[in-house]
């Protein structure tokens, strides 16, 4: 489990 990957995905979803 990587925190960086989660943050990146969260930011992508939030951008939508």
N, C-alpha and C positions, 0 to 999 in steps of 0.2 A: 504493500500500500504506500503510494507516494503522495505526499501533501502537495507537491508542485503540480502534479497532473490534475489533482482534484481542483486546485485553485484555478488552473487554466480552463478546465471544463466549466466550473461555476461561472467564471467571467464570461465565457462564450454564451452560456445560457442566459445570463443576466443581460447580455448585450441584445439578445433577440427581442 
